[in-house]
Amino acid sequence: MNYLFLAIAIVSEVIATSSLKASEGFTRPLPSLVTAVGYGIAFYCLSLTLRTIPVGIAYAIWSGVGIVLIALVGYLCFRQTLDAAAWLGLGLIIAGVVIVNVFSRSVAH
């Protein structure tokens, strides 16, 4: 269940951040509402995750996966281009999340 809550937190944060871009500085009501609700869900689910997963590990996964997903949303939805260095950096973030999850003794398997 903890990883389900973490996944919900990540997806909610990605939706909220994407809506933050669409809110145009909180001048558009619907994207602004989605931003606020999305971040609320994200933080609540992250707090549930922290009951059993160490905060550093949970936050590393949450932020790492969130960064990659937001970069993909920016690329696909907002037509924001990424250069080779950005793709390499995103690949390294993914590698770091995988290493933490597969090899760390701090993560409950």
C-alpha positions in Angstrom: 0.0 0.0 0.0 2.9 2.4 0.8 4.1 2.4 -2.8 0.5 2.9 -4.0 0.3 6.0 -1.9 3.7 7.1 -3.2 2.5 6.6 -6.8 -0.7 8.6 -6.1 1.5 11.4 -4.5 3.7 11.5 -7.6 0.9 11.5 -10.1 -1.0 14.2 -8.1 2.1 16.3 -7.9 2.7 16.0 -11.7 -0.9 17.0 -12.4 -0.7 19.9 -9.9 2.6 21.2 -11.4 1.2 20.9 -15.0 -1.8 22.8 -13.9 0.4 25.4 -12.2 1.9 26.2 -15.6 -1.6 26.3 -17.1 -2.9 28.6 -14.4 -0.9 31.5 -15.7 0.1 32.9 -12.3 -3.2 31.8 -10.7 -5.2 34.0 -13.1 -7.2 31.1 -14.5 -9.6 29.6 -11.9 -9.9 26.0 -13.0 -6.2 25.2 -13.4 -5.6 27.1 -10.1 -8.1 24.9 -8.4 -6.6 21.7 -9.9 -3.2 22.9 -8.7 -4.3 23.4 -5.1 -6.2 20.1 -4.9 -3.5 18.2 -6.6 -0.8 19.4 -4.2 -3.1 18.7 -1.3 -3.6 15.1 -2.4 0.1 14.8 -3.2 1.3 15.9 0.3 -1.4 13.9 2.1 -0.4 10.7 0.2 3.3 11.4 0.7 2.6 11.8 4.5 0.9 8.3 4.5 3.9 6.9 2.7 6.3 8.3 5.4 4.7 6.0 8.0 6.9 3.1 6.8 9.3 4.4 4.1 12.2 6.5 5.3 11.7 10.2 4.5 14.9 10.5 2.5 14.1 7.4 0.3 10.4 8.4 -0.2 11.4 12.0 -1.1 14.2 10.8 -3.5 11.7 8.6 -5.3 8.9 11.2 -5.3 11.1 14.0 -6.5 13.1 12.0 -9.0 10.2 10.4 -10.7 8.3 13.7 -10.5 11.1 15.5 -12.3 11.2 13.0 -15.1 7.4 13.0 -15.5 7.2 16.8 -15.5 10.0 17.1 -18.1 8.0 14.6 -20.3 4.8 16.6 -19.8 6.6 19.8 -20.7 8.0 18.1 -23.8 4.7 16.5 -24.9 2.1 19.1 -23.8 3.8 22.4 -23.7 6.2 21.8 -26.6 9.3 22.5 -24.4 12.3 21.1 -26.1 15.0 19.1 -24.3 18.6 18.9 -25.5 21.0 16.0 -25.1 22.3 17.1 -21.8 18.8 17.3 -20.4 17.9 13.8 -21.6 21.2 12.5 -20.1 20.4 14.2 -16.8 16.9 12.7 -16.8 18.4 9.3 -17.5 20.8 9.7 -14.6 17.9 10.6 -12.3 16.0 7.4 -13.4 19.2 5.4 -12.8 19.4 6.9 -9.3 15.9 6.0 -8.4 16.4 2.5 -9.7 19.6 2.1 -7.7 17.9 3.3 -4.5 15.0 0.9 -5.0 17.0 -2.2 -6.1 20.2 -2.0 -4.0 19.4 0.1 -0.9 18.8 -1.7 2.3 16.9 1.3 3.5 14.0 0.5 1.2 11.5 -2.1 2.3 11.3 -4.8 -0.4 
